[in-house]
């Protein structure tokens, strides 16, 4: 499977796992905690495959950046967490960074 597709899948899995970790309420809800850990296990395996084709710095920047943006949106829309102006500016800068890496970095196309 294409490394970029695997990277996208691992981003989505990371967001799901992190959401489940939040819902586990400090591991007091074991089913959420166990599901979260299992998803993390699979997504890190996928990420290790991605690192064979995409430079680690680029892949990790995209993975973590998109994960931050998506989990912030989930927190806002589904977990009643507020985002103030500095948070929104920071998220915009993260998005800008991912775009710059993908459009202009020669490393990303390596």
C-alpha positions in Angstrom: 0.0 0.0 0.0 1.1 3.6 -0.7 3.1 5.1 2.2 1.1 8.3 2.0 -2.2 6.4 2.3 -0.7 4.5 5.3 0.3 7.8 6.8 -3.3 9.1 6.4 -4.7 6.0 8.0 -2.3 6.3 10.9 -3.3 9.9 11.5 -7.0 8.9 11.6 -6.2 6.0 13.9 -4.2 8.3 16.2 -7.1 10.7 16.5 -9.5 7.8 17.3 -7.1 6.4 19.8 -6.6 9.7 21.5 -10.3 10.3 21.6 -10.8 6.9 23.2 -8.0 7.7 25.7 -9.9 10.9 26.7 -13.1 8.9 27.0 -11.4 6.3 29.3 -11.4 9.0 32.0 -7.9 8.2 33.3 -8.3 4.4 32.6 -11.4 4.2 34.8 -13.4 3.0 31.8 -11.3 -0.1 30.8 -13.0 -0.8 27.5 -12.1 2.6 26.1 -8.5 2.3 27.5 -8.0 -1.1 26.0 -9.3 -0.1 22.6 -7.1 3.0 22.7 -4.0 0.9 23.4 -4.8 -1.6 20.7 -5.3 1.1 18.1 -2.0 2.8 19.2 -0.2 -0.5 18.7 -1.5 -0.9 15.2 -1.0 2.7 14.2 2.7 2.7 15.4 3.2 -0.4 13.3 1.8 1.4 10.3 3.9 4.4 11.0 7.0 2.3 11.1 6.2 1.1 7.6 5.7 4.7 6.5 9.2 5.6 7.7 10.6 3.2 5.2 9.5 5.4 2.3 8.9 8.9 3.8 11.7 10.6 5.7 10.9 10.4 9.4 11.0 14.2 10.0 8.5 14.8 7.3 6.2 11.9 8.1 6.2 12.7 11.8 5.6 16.4 11.2 2.6 15.6 9.1 1.3 12.9 11.4 1.6 15.0 14.5 0.4 18.2 12.9 -2.7 16.8 11.4 -3.4 14.8 14.5 -3.2 18.0 16.6 -5.6 19.8 14.3 -8.1 17.0 14.1 -8.1 16.2 17.8 -8.6 19.9 18.5 -11.6 19.9 16.2 -13.0 16.8 17.9 -12.5 18.4 21.3 -14.3 21.5 20.1 -17.3 19.9 18.3 -17.8 16.7 20.4 -16.2 17.2 23.8 -17.3 20.8 24.5 -13.8 22.1 24.7 -13.3 25.7 23.9 -10.6 27.1 21.5 -9.5 30.6 22.2 -7.8 32.9 19.7 -4.2 31.9 20.5 -5.3 28.2 20.0 -6.9 29.0 16.7 -3.8 30.9 15.6 -1.6 28.0 16.6 -3.7 25.5 14.7 -3.6 27.8 11.6 0.2 27.9 11.9 0.4 24.1 12.2 -1.8 23.8 9.0 0.5 26.3 7.3 3.5 24.3 8.3 2.1 21.0 6.9 1.2 22.8 3.7 4.7 24.3 3.3 6.3 21.0 3.9 4.2 19.3 1.3 4.3 22.0 -1.4 7.8 23.3 -1.1 10.1 20.8 0.7 12.3 18.7 -1.6 12.7 16.4 1.4 9.0 15.5 1.3 9.3 14.2 -2.2 12.4 12.1 -1.4 
